[in-house]
Amino acid sequence: MSPMRTRGLAALAVGLTLTGTLCYLVHADQRAQMETRFQRDTDKVARDTEARLQTCFDVLLGFKGIYALDDRIDRARFHRFSAELKLERRYPGFQAVQFVRAVPEDRLDAFAAAVRADTSVDAGGYPNFRVHPVTHAPVHYVIEYTAPDKGNENAFGLDLAALPPHLRAAMLARDSGEIVSTEPITLVQDVTGEPGFIARAPVYRNGAPVGSEAQRRDALVGFVALVFRVNALMREVIDGALLEHLHVRIEDGGYVNGAMTPRAAGGNSGSLLYDSAGKLAPQRADNVGLVAEKVLEVGQRRWLLRFEGKPGARYGGASAAVLAVALAGAIISVLAAGILMLRPAKPGAVQP
């Protein structure tokens, strides 16, 4: 083989080796940038979700605070206080704010009669009020006040004692003295059937001792509650433009003091709180290898936030950059090799 051909092939080999190395470095750098961007985006969504929920729970504690001053808050003052907060405008995602009254079985009829005769907000009272569904229990937990009234008519008079998911959360709140959220539920006042949840805080009699679980049970007056539509809540939390690049799924993982619920671990739709791709969207496969999970504590329950990066400009582009480097490197290498191979031999050089 001629020296010129040898030098040409050597130049081609060196050029392709350098091109391959440069492609690897560009790919690694692009991948690192994508992962950093993805991490930053998922951290922001988790942080913003937590901050919005904390703000909402602060509102709930504000409602509890007015009962700490006077546990005989009537319907008129409840509605006046909720109207002043302008919840629907300032905190989108709410379905309603409620007060749930603890009513012993032997006082249930008298309680219902008093509600029907209550003209403090509506001059006509509530002649059609009834406690529903019908159930027999030592104590009933009845939604007595709800704001706004419009759109929440089905919840008025609802007895949580007849609804196990609601009752479990309420009893945990009663015994712990803390805000407790329900598992994902379909709200009785929401015709869309989208997932929702309710956060409740217990209200105790003024001056009653509440240092022990038994004392808290004895002193319970009722609960203040916030009702959430999760889709509406997350629309306010996540930038819509980001969802073009990021798939977000939130599932309920059970109470923090218990084992992870099997349905959450398996991704069953029964634990679904939110899916940016739609209520019944399947798990995505085109996630460009960018996947993350975060856990938030929301009213004594775990929320599992699962993120997947979608192919596209924000989490893609690395292959295009690598292809450009590879193509340019290959062309330069071939041209350099060709020039060396075709370069005339110097006069007097010995040819084989």
Rosetta silent file (secondary structure, phi, psi, omega in degrees, C-alpha in Angstrom):
SEQUENCE: MSPMRTRGLAALAVGLTLTGTLCYLVHADQRAQMETRFQRDTDKVARDTEARLQTCFDVLLGFKGIYALDDRIDRARFHRFSAELKLERRYPGFQAVQFVRAVPEDRLDAFAAAVRADTSVDAGGYPNFRVHPVTHAPVHYVIEYTAPDKGNENAFGLDLAALPPHLRAAMLARDSGEIVSTEPITLVQDVTGEPGFIARAPVYRNGAPVGSEAQRRDALVGFVALVFRVNALMREVIDGALLEHLHVRIEDGGYVNGAMTPRAAGGNSGSLLYDSAGKLAPQRADNVGLVAEKVLEVGQRRWLLRFEGKPGARYGGASAAVLAVALAGAIISVLAAGILMLRPAKPGAVQP
SCORE:     score description
SCORE:     0.000 S_00000001
   1 L     0.000  138.796 -177.824    0.000    0.000    0.000 S_00000001
   2 L   -69.431  152.203  177.249    1.328    3.452   -0.882 S_00000001
   3 H   -58.056  -36.468 -178.824    2.389    5.818    1.883 S_00000001
   4 H   -65.458  -41.768  178.514   -0.250    8.336    0.718 S_00000001
   5 H   -65.687  -40.093  178.736   -3.014    5.754    0.965 S_00000001
   6 H   -61.500  -46.633  179.411   -1.762    4.678    4.376 S_00000001
   7 H   -63.531  -36.214  178.787   -1.729    8.282    5.623 S_00000001
   8 H   -64.166  -46.233  178.961   -5.219    8.810    4.185 S_00000001
   9 H   -66.186  -36.758  177.965   -6.663    5.774    5.932 S_00000001
  10 H   -64.235  -41.487  178.375   -4.914    6.739    9.172 S_00000001
  11 H   -63.121  -39.999  178.750   -6.411   10.243    8.916 S_00000001
  12 H   -62.999  -44.419 -179.787   -9.844    8.735    8.304 S_00000001
  13 H   -62.805  -44.761  179.389   -9.512    6.443   11.352 S_00000001
  14 H   -64.048  -42.954 -179.329   -8.331    9.293   13.575 S_00000001
  15 H   -62.448  -44.344  179.821  -11.081   11.589   12.295 S_00000001
  16 H   -67.400  -36.225  177.185  -13.813    9.032   12.872 S_00000001
  17 H   -63.694  -46.343  178.525  -12.442    8.233   16.336 S_00000001
  18 H   -63.578  -38.173  178.142  -12.423   11.921   17.275 S_00000001
  19 H   -63.264  -44.445  178.556  -15.919   12.298   15.814 S_00000001
  20 H   -61.137  -42.717  178.707  -17.185    9.362   17.860 S_00000001
  21 H   -63.336  -43.686  179.865  -15.620   10.771   21.019 S_00000001
  22 H   -64.727  -39.375  176.684  -17.089   14.202   20.350 S_00000001
  23 H   -59.869  -43.829  179.110  -20.518   12.655   19.688 S_00000001
  24 H   -61.303  -44.561 -178.732  -20.341   10.855   23.027 S_00000001
  25 H   -65.804  -41.053  178.098  -19.374   14.048   24.852 S_00000001
  26 H   -64.454  -43.582  178.991  -22.123   16.066   23.147 S_00000001
  27 H   -61.938  -44.252 -179.503  -24.683   13.367   23.921 S_00000001
  28 H   -63.578  -41.135  179.996  -23.590   13.195   27.570 S_00000001
  29 H   -66.644  -44.264  179.035  -23.728   16.989   27.900 S_00000001
  30 H   -63.214  -41.116  179.390  -27.141   17.198   26.239 S_00000001
  31 H   -63.621  -42.706  178.936  -28.445   14.374   28.413 S_00000001
  32 H   -62.156  -40.373  178.398  -27.165   16.058   31.567 S_00000001
  33 H   -65.011  -41.657  177.949  -28.870   19.293   30.538 S_00000001
  34 H   -61.944  -45.408 -178.620  -32.140   17.445   29.864 S_00000001
  35 H   -64.646  -38.981  177.529  -31.992   15.668   33.223 S_00000001
  36 H   -64.755  -43.879  179.156  -31.254   18.936   35.023 S_00000001
  37 H   -64.019  -42.634  178.907  -34.153   20.658   33.261 S_00000001
  38 H   -63.578  -43.618  178.810  -36.465   17.721   34.013 S_00000001
  39 H   -61.867  -42.436  179.611  -35.398   17.693   37.669 S_00000001
  40 H   -63.881  -41.229 -179.944  -35.983   21.418   37.940 S_00000001
  41 H   -66.178  -45.107 -178.827  -39.446   21.111   36.375 S_00000001
  42 H   -68.047  -37.276  176.252  -40.548   18.225   38.599 S_00000001
  43 H   -61.341  -41.091 -178.789  -39.219   19.950   41.712 S_00000001
  44 H   -65.240  -43.887  179.874  -41.197   23.064   40.794 S_00000001
  45 H   -62.086  -45.945  179.796  -44.450   21.146   40.273 S_00000001
  46 H   -63.365  -43.357 -179.078  -44.035   19.313   43.599 S_00000001
  47 H   -65.936  -42.819 -179.667  -43.067   22.514   45.403 S_00000001
  48 H   -68.190  -37.334  177.150  -45.940   24.532   43.915 S_00000001
  49 H   -62.865  -46.564  179.867  -48.437   21.769   44.699 S_00000001
  50 H   -62.709  -41.320 -179.215  -47.284   21.621   48.300 S_00000001
  51 H   -66.183  -42.060  179.466  -47.374   25.414   48.629 S_00000001
  52 H   -64.774  -42.746  178.743  -50.889   25.691   47.192 S_00000001
  53 H   -64.786  -38.493  178.185  -52.211   22.953   49.479 S_00000001
  54 H   -63.836  -39.345  176.407  -50.552   24.575   52.490 S_00000001
  55 H   -61.780  -43.613  178.235  -52.245   27.860   51.605 S_00000001
  56 H   -62.708  -42.499 -179.425  -55.583   26.062   51.376 S_00000001
  57 H   -68.357  -30.045  173.995  -55.035   24.340   54.700 S_00000001
  58 H   -63.227  -37.395  175.435  -54.181   27.696   56.270 S_00000001
  59 H   -62.932  -42.463  178.790  -57.635   28.852   55.150 S_00000001
  60 H   -60.933  -42.085  177.941  -59.112   25.761   56.794 S_00000001
  61 H   -66.588  -30.090  174.757  -57.298   26.573   60.019 S_00000001
  62 H   -63.301  -42.289  175.742  -58.688   30.108   59.741 S_00000001
  63 H   -62.963  -40.975  178.165  -62.204   28.660   59.722 S_00000001
  64 H   -63.054  -34.016 -178.687  -61.294   26.508   62.693 S_00000001
  65 H   -62.847  -35.890 -179.832  -60.004   29.636   64.416 S_00000001
  66 H   -68.582  -29.268  175.887  -63.371   31.368   64.374 S_00000001
  67 H   -75.723  -26.344  175.842  -64.838   28.361   66.180 S_00000001
  68 H   -66.008  -28.723  176.490  -62.019   28.543   68.713 S_00000001
  69 H   -81.584  -35.351 -178.741  -63.364   31.995   69.598 S_00000001
  70 L  -154.945  107.328 -176.802  -67.002   30.932   69.567 S_00000001
  71 L   -81.126    8.631  176.926  -68.101   27.354   68.984 S_00000001
  72 L  -108.820   32.355  178.160  -71.711   28.523   68.495 S_00000001
  73 L   -57.097  127.687 -179.600  -71.102   30.038   65.080 S_00000001
  74 L   -95.563  177.963 -175.337  -74.444   30.189   63.258 S_00000001
  75 H   -61.112  -41.583 -177.297  -75.219   29.861   59.557 S_00000001
  76 H   -62.860  -45.623 -179.908  -75.259   33.621   58.925 S_00000001
  77 H   -68.861  -35.781  176.697  -71.805   34.204   60.387 S_00000001
  78 H   -60.750  -48.156 -179.292  -70.409   31.158   58.620 S_00000001
  79 H   -67.400  -36.476  179.830  -71.630   32.420   55.247 S_00000001
  80 H   -65.686  -41.805 -179.947  -70.493   35.960   55.973 S_00000001
  81 H   -65.706  -44.276 -179.542  -66.981   34.785   56.864 S_00000001
  82 H   -66.652  -35.681  178.717  -66.708   32.553   53.777 S_00000001
  83 H   -65.838  -37.616 -179.871  -67.988   35.368   51.548 S_00000001
  84 H   -65.372  -31.463 -179.567  -65.324   37.737   52.893 S_00000001
  85 H   -73.353  -22.364 -179.623  -62.592   35.252   51.976 S_00000001
  86 L    51.560   53.621 -172.049  -63.742   35.150   48.324 S_00000001
  87 H   -60.154  -43.758 -175.345  -62.529   31.571   48.097 S_00000001
  88 H   -63.349  -34.410 -178.845  -63.641   30.833   44.554 S_00000001
  89 H   -83.106  -40.294 -173.873  -61.776   33.832   43.170 S_00000001
  90 H   -88.223  -25.575 -177.148  -58.664   33.759   45.346 S_00000001
  91 L  -132.795   71.867  179.114  -58.218   30.001   45.677 S_00000001
  92 L   -57.498  147.385 -177.378  -59.415   28.205   42.513 S_00000001
  93 L   114.177  -19.407  175.525  -59.850   24.471   42.949 S_00000001
  94 E   -72.235  141.329  165.976  -62.331   24.692   45.798 S_00000001
  95 E   -97.612  -39.038 -178.100  -65.714   23.091   45.361 S_00000001
  96 E  -168.614  162.421  166.969  -66.994   24.187   48.747 S_00000001
  97 E  -117.886  141.288 -171.045  -66.263   25.003   52.360 S_00000001
  98 E  -137.525  158.815  164.517  -68.425   23.198   54.909 S_00000001
  99 E  -121.958  128.032 -179.358  -69.272   22.771   58.546 S_00000001
 100 E  -107.359  123.576 -177.442  -70.119   19.240   59.661 S_00000001
 101 E   -96.330  133.055  172.470  -72.124   18.944   62.883 S_00000001
 102 E   -83.348  117.872 -174.284  -71.737   16.011   65.286 S_00000001
 103 E  -125.506  115.840  175.640  -75.312   15.059   66.216 S_00000001
 104 E   -60.207  151.392 -177.012  -76.179   12.275   68.704 S_00000001
 105 H   -54.031  -41.852 -175.316  -78.804    9.830   67.469 S_00000001
 106 H   -74.830   -5.984  178.707  -81.401   10.951   70.027 S_00000001
 107 H  -113.481    7.404 -173.776  -81.123   14.593   68.883 S_00000001
 108 H   -65.771  -42.959 -179.283  -81.197   13.986   65.135 S_00000001
 109 H   -64.775  -42.770  179.440  -84.895   14.815   64.630 S_00000001
 110 H   -65.466  -37.893  177.709  -84.633   18.022   66.653 S_00000001
 111 H   -62.285  -47.716 -179.071  -81.510   19.006   64.725 S_00000001
 112 H   -61.962  -40.079  178.821  -83.237   18.497   61.357 S_00000001
 113 H   -64.410  -38.887  179.174  -86.243   20.530   62.507 S_00000001
 114 H   -65.609  -39.275  178.141  -83.972   23.384   63.618 S_00000001
 115 H   -65.232  -43.273 -179.789  -82.236   23.462   60.217 S_00000001
 116 H   -60.264  -32.656 -176.878  -85.576   23.562   58.380 S_00000001
 117 L   -90.911   -0.564 -176.850  -86.625   26.540   60.476 S_00000001
 118 L   -74.758  113.054 -179.606  -83.320   28.427   60.107 S_00000001
 119 L  -112.337   18.973 -175.811  -84.068   31.729   58.307 S_00000001
 120 L   -69.733  -27.097  178.856  -80.774   33.507   59.070 S_00000001
 121 L  -113.048  -45.528  178.810  -79.551   33.276   55.442 S_00000001
 122 L  -112.430  119.878 -176.180  -82.653   32.296   53.450 S_00000001
 123 L   -60.406  -23.347  179.698  -85.885   33.928   54.605 S_00000001
 124 L   -86.377   -3.149 -176.517  -87.795   30.853   53.520 S_00000001
 125 L    69.264 -158.504 -178.051  -85.704   28.500   55.640 S_00000001
 126 L  -133.547   69.169 -173.300  -84.980   24.999   54.377 S_00000001
 127 L   -62.554  -21.821 -178.810  -88.303   23.129   54.490 S_00000001
 128 L   -96.049    6.775 -178.034  -86.982   20.282   52.333 S_00000001
 129 L   -63.568  138.318  174.001  -83.890   19.648   54.428 S_00000001
 130 L  -149.775  149.598  174.979  -83.297   16.036   55.358 S_00000001
 131 L   -83.702  128.102 -176.340  -80.410   14.025   56.715 S_00000001
 132 E  -145.467  155.486  -12.196  -79.325   11.498   54.108 S_00000001
 133 L   -70.325  162.494 -178.819  -78.697    8.674   53.520 S_00000001
 134 L   -69.677  127.497  177.605  -80.715    7.160   56.324 S_00000001
 135 L  -151.933  158.232  178.035  -78.510    5.269   58.760 S_00000001
 136 L  -113.388  122.090 -178.306  -78.515    4.374   62.436 S_00000001
 137 L  -152.604  154.106  178.803  -75.415    5.289   64.414 S_00000001
 138 L   -58.039  -37.643  178.695  -74.659    6.556   67.926 S_00000001
 139 E  -134.698  137.409  176.560  -73.475    9.851   66.422 S_00000001
 140 E  -106.433  147.115  179.951  -74.247   11.358   63.026 S_00000001
 141 E  -121.457   97.031 -166.493  -71.878   13.734   61.222 S_00000001
 142 E  -108.618  133.450  175.714  -74.099   15.939   59.105 S_00000001
 143 E   -71.638  107.702 -175.462  -73.085   18.677   56.649 S_00000001
 144 E   -94.631  -42.656  178.826  -74.980   21.598   58.168 S_00000001
 145 E  -121.366  141.384  173.962  -73.439   24.595   56.391 S_00000001
 146 E  -147.052  138.562  179.544  -71.943   24.725   52.925 S_00000001
 147 E  -139.292  135.244   -2.505  -70.743   27.651   50.852 S_00000001
 148 L   -72.882  157.845  178.631  -71.388   28.451   48.151 S_00000001
 149 L   -69.369  -42.297 -176.522  -74.898   27.027   48.286 S_00000001
 150 L   -67.837  129.333  179.653  -75.256   26.915   44.518 S_00000001
 151 L    91.100   -8.689 -178.478  -73.765   23.775   43.033 S_00000001
 152 L  -123.318   21.166 -177.011  -73.477   22.045   46.408 S_00000001
 153 H   -59.531  -36.457 -176.675  -77.127   21.280   47.091 S_00000001
 154 H   -66.753  -23.394 -178.368  -76.563   17.497   47.073 S_00000001
 155 H   -83.683  -20.739 -177.137  -74.072   17.761   49.929 S_00000001
 156 L   -64.732  119.383 -179.814  -76.429   19.683   52.245 S_00000001
 157 L    89.696    0.076 -179.499  -77.579   17.260   54.957 S_00000001
 158 E   -64.437  132.451 -178.641  -75.188   14.476   53.926 S_00000001
 159 E  -100.746  110.584 -177.659  -74.460   12.155   56.864 S_00000001
 160 H   -68.260  -18.671  179.205  -70.818   11.046   56.896 S_00000001
 161 H   -63.506  -20.768 -179.058  -71.670    8.268   59.370 S_00000001
 162 H   -95.149    0.041 -174.004  -73.163    6.359   56.429 S_00000001
 163 L  -123.438   98.072 -172.305  -70.107    6.788   54.179 S_00000001
 164 H   -51.640  -45.158 -179.725  -67.088    4.708   55.286 S_00000001
 165 H   -60.997  -39.983  178.647  -64.330    6.649   53.432 S_00000001
 166 H   -70.126  -41.763 -177.645  -65.577    9.936   54.893 S_00000001
 167 H   -64.425  -41.438  179.276  -66.171    8.467   58.324 S_00000001
 168 H   -59.403  -46.535 -179.603  -62.656    6.994   58.553 S_00000001
 169 H   -65.225  -41.547 -179.682  -61.065   10.341   57.759 S_00000001
 170 H   -63.717  -41.980 -179.409  -63.369   12.214   60.127 S_00000001
 171 H   -66.960  -35.806  177.042  -62.656    9.854   63.017 S_00000001
 172 H   -66.631  -39.482  176.327  -58.910   10.158   62.477 S_00000001
 173 H   -65.196  -43.763  178.546  -59.239   13.946   62.527 S_00000001
 174 H   -57.779  -46.094 -174.438  -61.376   13.780   65.672 S_00000001
 175 H   -77.020  -30.922 -176.033  -58.894   11.589   67.521 S_00000001
 176 H   -93.184  -24.715 -175.666  -55.705   13.322   66.369 S_00000001
 177 L    79.528    6.993 -175.774  -56.839   16.931   66.406 S_00000001
 178 L  -108.700  166.221  171.310  -55.149   17.412   63.007 S_00000001
 179 L   -68.169  131.882  179.027  -56.286   18.136   59.459 S_00000001
 180 E  -131.821  133.941  178.612  -57.051   14.836   57.719 S_00000001
 181 E   -99.016  154.324  174.390  -57.806   14.303   54.035 S_00000001
 182 L   -82.502  168.504  167.147  -59.965   11.625   52.505 S_00000001
 183 L   -70.294  172.436  177.336  -58.866    9.142   49.910 S_00000001
 184 L   -58.732  131.944 -178.778  -59.835    9.976   46.295 S_00000001
 185 E  -135.981  160.889  169.491  -63.619   10.242   46.099 S_00000001
 186 E   -94.630  118.228 -175.706  -66.299   11.206   43.613 S_00000001
 187 L   -69.223  136.086 -178.452  -67.936   14.305   45.031 S_00000001
 188 L   -66.018  -23.049 -177.951  -71.721   14.050   45.401 S_00000001
 189 L   -97.501    4.382 -177.770  -72.047   17.626   44.132 S_00000001
 190 L  -112.698  112.364 -175.783  -69.784   17.178   41.079 S_00000001
 191 L   -78.660  -10.178 -177.738  -71.542   15.766   38.003 S_00000001
 192 L   -74.907  -22.904 -177.751  -68.281   15.340   36.060 S_00000001
 193 L    76.887    9.482 -179.785  -67.219   12.315   38.093 S_00000001
 194 L   -74.479  154.741 -178.013  -63.663   13.623   38.302 S_00000001
 195 E   -63.045  145.008  174.987  -61.564   12.736   41.358 S_00000001
 196 E  -142.917  176.473  172.531  -61.833   14.944   44.411 S_00000001
 197 E  -154.443  163.073 -178.991  -60.908   14.909   48.064 S_00000001
 198 E  -128.325  133.111  175.660  -61.989   16.619   51.266 S_00000001
 199 E  -108.451  130.352 -177.253  -59.766   17.949   54.030 S_00000001
 200 E  -127.479  144.168  175.334  -61.339   18.293   57.482 S_00000001
 201 E  -123.493  136.107 -176.810  -60.201   19.828   60.763 S_00000001
 202 E   -75.519  149.252  175.112  -61.967   19.034   64.067 S_00000001
 203 E  -119.219  128.173 -178.212  -63.751   21.657   66.153 S_00000001
 204 E  -113.574  159.962  177.107  -63.975   21.139   69.922 S_00000001
 205 L   -60.753  137.472  177.760  -66.039   22.792   72.641 S_00000001
 206 L   -60.848  132.364  175.976  -64.483   25.943   73.996 S_00000001
 207 L    84.186   -9.501 -178.789  -62.728   25.353   77.290 S_00000001
 208 L   -78.162  141.350  177.043  -62.983   21.567   77.120 S_00000001
 209 L   -67.934  138.882 -178.176  -59.776   19.613   77.807 S_00000001
 210 L  -134.323   27.726 -176.622  -58.392   18.007   74.626 S_00000001
 211 L   -74.704  -23.250 -178.693  -55.097   16.577   75.842 S_00000001
 212 L  -122.291  165.223  179.338  -56.046   12.941   75.291 S_00000001
 213 H   -61.569  -42.420  179.746  -57.852   11.029   72.594 S_00000001
 214 H   -62.583  -39.852  178.872  -60.764   10.296   74.947 S_00000001
 215 H   -66.847  -38.875  179.291  -61.074   13.998   75.829 S_00000001
 216 H   -66.459  -38.362  177.208  -61.059   14.993   72.176 S_00000001
 217 H   -62.653  -41.287 -177.795  -63.820   12.506   71.391 S_00000001
 218 H   -70.296  -31.182 -173.859  -65.927   13.854   74.233 S_00000001
 219 H   -92.295   -1.421 -173.897  -65.350   17.515   73.279 S_00000001
 220 E   -64.011  129.712  172.847  -66.049   17.205   69.542 S_00000001
 221 E   -99.748  -40.406 -179.109  -68.533   19.719   68.129 S_00000001
 222 E   169.544 -152.752 -177.538  -67.950   18.973   64.461 S_00000001
 223 E  -140.582  144.144  163.247  -65.575   19.659   61.575 S_00000001
 224 E   -97.189  145.901 -172.538  -64.730   22.458   59.195 S_00000001
 225 E  -143.887  148.248  170.262  -63.954   21.139   55.740 S_00000001
 226 E  -116.836  132.855 -179.486  -62.659   22.163   52.346 S_00000001
 227 E  -106.763  128.053 -175.396  -63.858   20.261   49.278 S_00000001
 228 E  -118.453  141.398  163.710  -61.469   20.087   46.333 S_00000001
 229 E  -101.076  113.314 -169.119  -61.766   19.185   42.673 S_00000001
 230 H   -66.186  -37.913  179.125  -58.234   17.988   41.977 S_00000001
 231 H   -60.736  -43.355  179.374  -58.257   18.725   38.248 S_00000001
 232 H   -66.579  -38.661  178.691  -59.255   22.330   38.911 S_00000001
 233 H   -61.886  -47.137 -175.853  -56.672   22.610   41.672 S_00000001
 234 H   -72.903  -25.417  174.885  -53.821   21.330   39.495 S_00000001
 235 H   -62.973  -29.043  178.099  -54.789   23.573   36.580 S_00000001
 236 H   -83.316  -20.872 -176.353  -53.930   26.475   38.867 S_00000001
 237 H   -88.056  -44.577 -171.780  -50.687   24.868   40.052 S_00000001
 238 L  -100.261  130.980  174.615  -49.065   23.642   36.821 S_00000001
 239 L   -61.991  124.013 -177.495  -48.248   25.907   33.909 S_00000001
 240 L   -58.010  -34.009  179.379  -50.266   24.611   30.966 S_00000001
 241 L   -64.734  -32.139 -179.891  -47.326   25.130   28.607 S_00000001
 242 H   -68.276  -31.561 -178.342  -45.214   22.793   30.726 S_00000001
 243 H   -68.880  -12.181  173.075  -47.765   19.995   30.349 S_00000001
 244 H   -69.700  -20.346 -176.308  -46.963   19.895   26.638 S_00000001
 245 L  -116.514  -14.338 -171.548  -43.611   18.417   27.679 S_00000001
 246 E  -130.988  126.652  174.775  -44.346   16.785   31.036 S_00000001
 247 E   -95.076  125.896 -177.349  -46.813   14.053   31.964 S_00000001
 248 E  -120.724  130.629  178.573  -47.945   14.328   35.596 S_00000001
 249 E  -132.820  131.545  179.530  -49.873   11.672   37.470 S_00000001
 250 E  -120.055  128.000  178.768  -50.888   11.865   41.145 S_00000001
 251 E  -126.146  151.736  177.900  -52.033    8.808   43.085 S_00000001
 252 E   -85.599  130.038 -177.549  -53.100    8.347   46.669 S_00000001
 253 E  -107.000   12.397  178.437  -50.746    6.152   48.683 S_00000001
 254 E    92.029  179.518 -179.288  -52.796    5.727   51.861 S_00000001
 255 E   -70.648  145.122 -174.516  -52.362    7.141   55.350 S_00000001
 256 L   -65.814  -24.756 -179.891  -48.829    8.080   56.354 S_00000001
 257 L   -93.889   12.556  178.691  -48.975    5.909   59.461 S_00000001
 258 L  -126.178  177.432  178.832  -50.019    2.840   57.482 S_00000001
 259 L   -72.064  156.949  176.062  -48.619    0.617   54.762 S_00000001
 260 L   -60.079  132.619 -179.394  -48.636    1.728   51.146 S_00000001
 261 L   -67.977  136.349 -178.636  -52.001    0.839   49.640 S_00000001
 262 H   -56.895  -37.831 -177.092  -51.724   -2.041   47.120 S_00000001
 263 H   -67.640  -33.360  177.439  -53.788   -0.192   44.510 S_00000001
 264 H   -70.276  -40.935  179.900  -51.436    2.828   44.661 S_00000001
 265 H   -62.771  -31.018 -179.290  -48.396    0.592   44.349 S_00000001
 266 L   -93.343   -0.814  178.513  -49.954   -1.006   41.286 S_00000001
 267 L    71.456   26.338 -179.631  -51.095    2.225   39.690 S_00000001
 268 L   -68.855  145.642 -177.512  -54.772    1.220   39.743 S_00000001
 269 H   -64.030  -17.225  178.128  -57.202    3.926   38.674 S_00000001
 270 H   -64.083  -23.772  179.356  -58.953    3.609   42.074 S_00000001
 271 H   -97.449    2.444 -173.846  -56.105    5.545   43.662 S_00000001
 272 E   -71.705  128.798  172.256  -55.975    8.163   40.922 S_00000001
 273 E  -104.456  -37.177 -175.717  -56.241   11.799   41.974 S_00000001
 274 E  -158.730  140.282  172.205  -54.990   13.506   38.829 S_00000001
 275 E  -140.677  118.434 -176.171  -53.647   12.641   35.393 S_00000001
 276 L   -65.433  -17.617  179.609  -52.574   15.438   33.086 S_00000001
 277 L   -93.677   -2.570 -179.629  -53.329   13.223   30.076 S_00000001
 278 L   127.821  155.910 -172.929  -56.898   12.499   31.175 S_00000001
 279 L   -56.216  -42.404 -175.622  -58.761   10.667   33.898 S_00000001
 280 L  -112.226   26.919 -178.102  -58.387    7.182   32.440 S_00000001
 281 L   -67.037  138.386  176.857  -55.176    7.685   30.499 S_00000001
 282 L   -72.946  162.644  174.848  -52.878    4.624   30.378 S_00000001
 283 L   -61.987  136.890 -176.921  -49.332    4.760   31.651 S_00000001
 284 L   -79.493  151.417  175.895  -47.113    6.324   28.979 S_00000001
 285 L  -111.282  -23.766 -176.636  -44.255    4.462   27.311 S_00000001
 286 L   -90.679   68.672 -174.269  -42.704    7.328   25.301 S_00000001
 287 L  -107.223   14.955  179.886  -40.999    9.029   28.228 S_00000001
 288 L    45.093   26.947  176.258  -37.499    9.464   26.672 S_00000001
 289 L    76.501    6.661  179.815  -36.091    7.757   29.763 S_00000001
 290 L  -104.175  105.632 -177.084  -36.916   10.689   32.064 S_00000001
 291 E  -136.189  139.045  178.684  -38.980    9.415   34.984 S_00000001
 292 E  -147.979  155.053  175.328  -39.249   10.692   38.558 S_00000001
 293 E  -133.299  142.205  175.710  -41.380   10.158   41.666 S_00000001
 294 E  -137.612  153.146 -178.896  -41.973   12.411   44.647 S_00000001
 295 E  -121.013  129.328  174.906  -44.052   11.956   47.790 S_00000001
 296 E  -116.554  146.555  172.942  -46.049   14.699   49.499 S_00000001
 297 E   -97.775  119.780 -175.913  -47.885   14.468   52.811 S_00000001
 298 E  -127.167  100.976  178.243  -51.359   15.924   52.389 S_00000001
 299 L    57.219   49.266  177.872  -53.608   15.860   55.420 S_00000001
 300 L    73.973    6.289  177.333  -52.110   12.673   56.877 S_00000001
 301 E  -118.634  155.001  175.357  -52.127   10.920   53.484 S_00000001
 302 E   -88.505  132.864  167.993  -49.365   10.220   50.987 S_00000001
 303 E  -109.960  125.597  179.511  -49.637   11.703   47.549 S_00000001
 304 E   -99.829  112.694  178.756  -47.419    9.997   44.983 S_00000001
 305 E   -97.047  118.897 -178.932  -46.410   12.372   42.210 S_00000001
 306 E  -114.958  130.529 -175.689  -45.153   10.545   39.123 S_00000001
 307 E  -122.281  141.729  173.787  -43.502   12.441   36.275 S_00000001
 308 E  -137.249  131.351  176.903  -42.523   11.404   32.756 S_00000001
 309 E   -79.864  134.885  178.448  -40.783   13.590   30.189 S_00000001
 310 L   -90.784  148.762  174.860  -42.389   13.623   26.748 S_00000001
 311 L   -61.656  142.665  179.059  -40.339   13.538   23.535 S_00000001
 312 L   153.054 -164.878 -172.812  -39.959   16.976   22.037 S_00000001
 313 L   -65.646  -38.312 -173.644  -38.021   20.193   22.155 S_00000001
 314 L   -73.196  -42.458 -178.557  -37.768   20.534   25.943 S_00000001
 315 L  -114.775   18.707  177.498  -36.526   17.037   26.749 S_00000001
 316 L  -125.362 -158.121  176.911  -35.312   16.067   23.273 S_00000001
 317 L    91.183  -18.222 -178.959  -32.901   17.477   20.735 S_00000001
 318 H   -64.797  -41.212 -178.457  -29.852   15.525   21.934 S_00000001
 319 H   -64.723  -36.766  179.177  -30.069   13.062   19.021 S_00000001
 320 H   -65.144  -41.604  179.420  -30.261   15.926   16.520 S_00000001
 321 H   -66.192  -41.934  179.127  -27.145   17.546   17.958 S_00000001
 322 H   -64.565  -41.776  179.261  -25.265   14.248   17.966 S_00000001
 323 H   -62.233  -40.202  179.064  -26.347   13.538   14.393 S_00000001
 324 H   -63.987  -43.584  179.009  -25.109   16.971   13.286 S_00000001
 325 H   -64.790  -43.212 -179.263  -21.723   16.415   14.958 S_00000001
 326 H   -62.672  -44.345 -178.832  -21.466   12.903   13.504 S_00000001
 327 H   -65.116  -45.225  179.784  -22.327   14.062    9.998 S_00000001
 328 H   -64.088  -43.851 -179.922  -19.936   17.009   10.104 S_00000001
 329 H   -63.358  -41.540 -179.883  -17.141   14.886   11.581 S_00000001
 330 H   -64.777  -42.507 -179.980  -17.630   12.126    9.028 S_00000001
 331 H   -63.084  -46.336 -179.761  -17.571   14.575    6.110 S_00000001
 332 H   -62.514  -42.147 -179.271  -14.433   16.301    7.382 S_00000001
 333 H   -63.390  -44.115 -179.405  -12.721   12.956    8.020 S_00000001
 334 H   -66.249  -42.107  179.096  -13.545   11.636    4.545 S_00000001
 335 H   -63.422  -43.743  179.804  -12.449   14.868    2.883 S_00000001
 336 H   -62.989  -42.104  179.191   -9.178   14.922    4.805 S_00000001
 337 H   -64.921  -41.512 -179.626   -8.513   11.276    3.937 S_00000001
 338 H   -64.413  -40.467  178.999   -9.349   11.873    0.292 S_00000001
 339 H   -61.613  -43.628 -179.350   -7.040   14.864    0.047 S_00000001
 340 H   -66.924  -38.721 -179.071   -4.173   12.842    1.494 S_00000001
 341 H   -70.154  -34.765 -175.071   -4.839    9.889   -0.768 S_00000001
 342 H   -93.471   -4.436 -178.627   -5.102   11.972   -3.943 S_00000001
 343 L   -65.573  129.153 -177.575   -2.237   14.307   -3.169 S_00000001
 344 L   -60.874  146.194  176.405    0.454   13.914   -5.880 S_00000001
 345 L   -71.754  149.150  178.732    3.667   12.267   -4.764 S_00000001
 346 L   -66.912  145.065  179.174    6.714   14.496   -4.510 S_00000001
 347 L   -56.251  135.953  178.236    9.097   14.360   -7.496 S_00000001
 348 L    87.657   -5.070  179.731   11.682   11.695   -7.060 S_00000001
 349 L   -70.984  143.799 -177.525    9.643    9.796   -4.523 S_00000001
 350 L   -84.075  124.255  178.099    9.938    6.085   -4.923 S_00000001
 351 L   -96.189  141.155 -179.822    6.666    4.368   -5.853 S_00000001
 352 L   -72.922    0.000    0.000    6.203    0.723   -4.933 S_00000001
